[in-house]
Amino acid sequence: MSRLFSVFVAFIASFLLIGQAQADVRVLTSIKPLQLIAAAVQDGVAIPEVLLPPGASPHNYALRPSDVRKVQAVDLLYWIGPDMEGFLPRVLNGRTLPSVAVQDLPGMKLRRFAEDSHSHAEEADEHDHDHRPGSLDAHLWLSPVNARVIAEKMAADLSAADPANAERYQSNAKAFDQRLDALDERLKKRLAGVEGKPYFVFHEAFDYFEDAYGLKHAGVFSVAAEVQPGAQHVAAMRTRLQEVGKTCVFSEPPLRPRLAETLVAGLPVKLAELDALGGYTPATAQGYEQVLEKLGNDLAGCLESL
């Protein structure tokens, strides 16, 4: 009996140790897309945390005291980099545990906003100042190629931090890579019919996705949410839409720019949304694919309906 009891105690102790080992590695990402990639790598082991709540902009988020404590406490932290989350470097200076700016990873395919871009709304002083010509386009997660690089780095970091689950992390990363191959084929087929069709966006966030699937927006109406553009600027934007004819103008949730309805009134133009962040997507192994697939379906769906 005492032998059986000892075996039982040893079994319970080992079970608790495994659970503790899993719980010990806390992963935090700055934005939802990185959380979704981490969720694919950690599938069956743990669920990564995310810093920004749904609807928050990584360009100008204001950290709360609880956010700062979380940033300091987690074992592994992943963010895009200072070209996206400008609010983070100051806090990360006091962090002693590993943090990874994925824009700096070897193998990343990075873009820059065009120096000679004419896609913004006419006047130079109306440019989106977050996206200055020549600056890094930090919306890099919308490239499946970059998602693979990020997942590989996360798997390596987690394997080193949690050797007991290293095989699972590597297997998950491989499965993620295979699912991205299948996703890539689906998106190519879905978007093939709308290549060359003109459309406009309110935020220049989709160049990586467009580059991967042979698309190109016809213009960017970069208007800050808190600024009401002048009559001359609105007239210039309407002229661009009139020249194109039937088209779609895409904003990003959760807010549609205030001038959107005025801008398209009386024109054969549809207003729709493209969600680059997937803020409400559940943190599951398939979450990242769901964001890109919805992006492709929403874009194609509007253009096909014209």
C-alpha positions in Angstrom: 0.0 0.0 0.0 2.8 2.4 0.9 4.5 1.7 -2.4 1.3 2.4 -4.3 0.8 5.6 -2.3 4.4 6.7 -3.1 3.8 6.0 -6.8 0.6 8.0 -6.7 2.3 11.0 -4.9 5.1 10.9 -7.5 2.6 10.9 -10.3 0.7 13.9 -8.9 3.9 15.8 -8.3 5.1 15.2 -11.8 1.8 16.4 -13.2 1.9 19.5 -11.1 5.5 20.2 -12.2 4.5 19.9 -15.8 1.6 22.3 -15.3 3.8 24.7 -13.5 6.4 24.5 -16.3 3.7 25.4 -18.8 2.3 28.2 -16.7 5.8 29.7 -16.0 6.4 31.0 -19.6 4.2 34.0 -20.0 4.1 35.4 -23.6 2.8 38.9 -24.3 2.4 40.5 -27.7 1.7 44.1 -28.5 -1.0 43.6 -31.0 -3.6 41.0 -31.9 -1.9 39.6 -35.1 1.2 38.8 -33.2 -0.9 37.2 -30.5 -2.5 35.0 -33.2 0.8 33.8 -34.5 2.0 33.1 -31.0 -1.3 31.2 -30.3 -0.5 28.9 -33.3 2.9 28.2 -31.9 1.7 27.7 -28.3 -1.4 25.6 -29.3 -2.1 23.0 -26.7 0.4 24.5 -24.2 -0.8 28.0 -23.3 -2.6 31.1 -24.6 -0.5 34.2 -25.2 -1.6 37.6 -23.9 -2.1 40.7 -25.9 -1.4 44.3 -24.7 -3.7 46.4 -26.9 -7.5 45.9 -26.5 -9.7 45.5 -29.6 -10.2 48.8 -31.4 -7.0 50.5 -30.0 -4.5 51.9 -32.5 -0.9 50.8 -32.2 0.1 54.1 -33.6 -1.0 56.2 -30.6 -2.0 53.9 -27.7 -1.7 55.3 -24.2 -0.3 52.7 -21.7 -2.1 52.3 -18.4 -0.2 51.5 -15.2 -1.5 47.9 -15.4 -0.1 47.7 -18.9 3.4 48.8 -17.8 3.4 46.2 -15.0 2.4 43.5 -17.4 5.2 44.5 -19.9 7.7 44.3 -17.1 6.5 41.0 -15.7 6.1 38.6 -18.7 8.8 36.2 -19.8 8.7 36.9 -23.5 7.4 40.0 -25.3 6.9 40.5 -29.0 6.2 43.7 -30.7 6.5 45.1 -34.3 9.1 47.8 -33.5 9.4 51.5 -32.9 8.0 52.3 -36.4 4.6 50.9 -35.2 4.3 51.0 -31.4 6.1 54.3 -30.6 4.7 54.2 -27.1 6.7 51.1 -26.1 10.4 51.9 -26.3 10.4 54.1 -23.1 8.8 51.3 -21.1 11.0 48.6 -22.6 14.1 50.4 -21.5 13.4 49.2 -17.9 12.6 45.6 -18.9 15.2 43.0 -18.1 13.6 39.9 -19.7 13.7 39.2 -23.5 11.7 41.4 -25.9 11.7 41.0 -29.6 11.0 43.7 -32.2 10.0 41.5 -35.1 10.8 44.1 -37.7 14.5 43.4 -36.9 14.3 39.7 -37.4 16.6 38.2 -40.2 14.6 37.1 -43.1 11.8 39.6 -42.8 10.6 41.1 -46.1 10.1 44.8 -45.4 8.6 47.6 -47.4 8.8 51.4 -47.2 6.2 53.9 -48.1 6.8 55.2 -51.6 9.0 58.2 -51.9 7.1 59.4 -55.0 3.7 58.1 -53.9 0.8 59.9 -55.7 -1.8 57.7 -54.1 -2.4 60.0 -51.1 -5.0 62.7 -51.5 -3.4 65.3 -53.7 -1.9 67.9 -51.4 1.5 67.0 -49.7 0.4 68.5 -46.4 -2.5 66.0 -46.2 -0.1 63.0 -45.9 -0.7 60.6 -43.1 2.2 61.6 -40.8 2.4 58.1 -39.4 3.3 56.9 -42.9 5.8 59.5 -44.2 7.2 58.7 -47.7 10.4 56.7 -47.2 9.6 55.5 -43.7 9.2 51.8 -42.9 5.8 50.3 -43.6 5.3 48.4 -40.3 2.1 46.6 -41.2 4.4 43.6 -41.9 2.2 40.9 -40.4 -0.1 41.1 -43.4 2.6 39.2 -45.4 2.4 35.4 -44.9 6.2 35.3 -45.6 6.8 37.5 -42.6 4.3 35.5 -40.4 6.4 32.4 -41.1 9.6 34.1 -39.9 7.9 35.4 -36.7 6.5 31.9 -35.9 9.9 30.3 -36.4 11.4 32.8 -33.9 8.7 32.3 -31.4 9.1 28.5 -31.6 12.8 28.8 -31.0 12.4 31.2 -28.0 9.7 29.1 -26.4 11.7 25.9 -26.9 14.6 27.4 -25.1 12.4 28.8 -22.3 10.3 25.7 -21.9 12.3 22.6 -23.1 9.7 20.2 -21.8 7.4 21.4 -24.6 10.0 22.1 -27.3 8.8 19.3 -29.5 5.3 20.6 -29.4 6.3 24.2 -30.3 8.3 23.0 -33.3 5.5 20.8 -34.4 3.0 23.6 -34.1 5.3 26.0 -36.1 5.6 23.4 -38.9 1.8 22.9 -38.9 1.3 26.7 -39.1 3.7 26.8 -42.0 1.7 24.1 -43.9 -1.6 25.9 -43.2 -0.1 29.1 -44.6 0.7 27.3 -47.8 -3.0 26.2 -48.1 -4.2 29.7 -47.2 -1.9 31.2 -49.8 -3.5 29.1 -52.5 -7.0 29.9 -51.4 -6.3 33.6 -51.4 -4.7 33.6 -54.8 -7.8 31.9 -56.3 -10.2 34.2 -54.3 -8.5 37.4 -55.4 -7.5 36.5 -59.0 -10.8 37.9 -60.3 -10.4 41.4 -58.9 -6.8 42.1 -59.9 -6.6 45.5 -61.5 -9.9 46.7 -60.2 -9.5 50.1 -58.6 -10.3 50.8 -54.9 -9.5 53.4 -52.3 -8.5 53.1 -48.6 -8.5 55.6 -45.7 -5.4 54.1 -44.2 -2.3 52.8 -46.0 -2.1 49.6 -44.1 -2.5 46.9 -46.8 0.5 47.1 -49.1 2.1 43.9 -47.8 -1.2 42.0 -48.5 -1.6 43.7 -51.9 1.9 42.9 -52.9 1.4 39.2 -52.0 -1.7 38.9 -54.2 -1.2 41.2 -57.1 -3.5 44.1 -55.9 -3.0 47.8 -55.7 -5.2 50.6 -54.2 -5.9 53.5 -56.5 -5.6 56.1 -53.7 -5.3 56.7 -50.0 -7.6 59.3 -48.3 -5.4 59.9 -45.3 -7.4 61.9 -42.9 -6.8 62.0 -39.2 -9.9 61.0 -37.2 -9.8 64.2 -35.1 -9.3 66.5 -38.1 -12.1 67.6 -40.4 -10.6 68.2 -43.9 -11.2 71.4 -45.7 -13.7 71.8 -48.6 -10.9 71.9 -51.2 -9.5 68.6 -49.9 -12.9 66.9 -49.9 -13.5 68.2 -53.5 -10.1 66.8 -54.6 -11.0 63.4 -53.2 -14.4 63.4 -54.8 -12.8 64.2 -58.1 -10.6 61.2 -57.8 -13.6 59.0 -57.2 -15.6 60.5 -60.1 -12.6 59.8 -62.4 -12.6 56.1 -61.4 -16.4 55.5 -61.5 -17.7 52.3 -59.8 -15.3 51.5 -56.9 -15.1 50.7 -53.2 -13.7 52.8 -50.5 -12.5 50.9 -47.5 -12.1 52.1 -43.9 -10.9 50.1 -40.9 -13.1 49.2 -37.9 -14.1 50.3 -35.4 -14.6 53.8 -36.7 -15.5 55.0 -40.1 -14.1 58.5 -40.9 -16.7 61.2 -40.4 -16.5 62.5 -44.0 -17.0 59.0 -45.6 -20.7 59.4 -46.3 -20.3 63.0 -47.6 -17.4 61.9 -49.8 -19.3 59.2 -51.7 -22.8 60.8 -51.8 -24.3 60.6 -55.2 -21.4 58.5 -56.6 -21.4 54.9 -57.7 -19.1 54.1 -54.8 -19.6 51.5 -52.0 -18.3 52.0 -48.5 -16.8 48.8 -46.8 -14.3 47.8 -44.2 -11.0 46.0 -44.2 -9.7 44.8 -40.8 -5.9 44.7 -40.7 -5.7 43.9 -37.0 -8.5 41.4 -36.4 -9.1 42.7 -33.0 -11.9 40.4 -32.0 -10.5 37.2 -33.5 -10.2 34.5 -30.9 -6.7 33.6 -30.0 -6.7 30.1 -31.5 -4.2 28.2 -33.7 -6.1 29.2 -36.8 -6.7 32.8 -35.8 -4.1 34.4 -38.0 -5.4 32.6 -41.1 -8.9 33.7 -40.3 -7.8 37.4 -40.3 -6.1 37.2 -43.7 -8.9 35.1 -45.2 -11.5 37.6 -44.0 -9.4 40.4 -45.4 -9.3 38.8 -48.8 -13.0 37.9 -48.8 -14.1 41.4 -47.7 -12.0 43.1 -50.4 -13.0 40.7 -53.2 -16.7 40.7 -52.1 -17.0 44.5 -52.4 -15.2 44.7 -55.7 -17.2 41.8 -57.2 -20.5 43.5 -56.2 -19.9 46.6 -58.3 
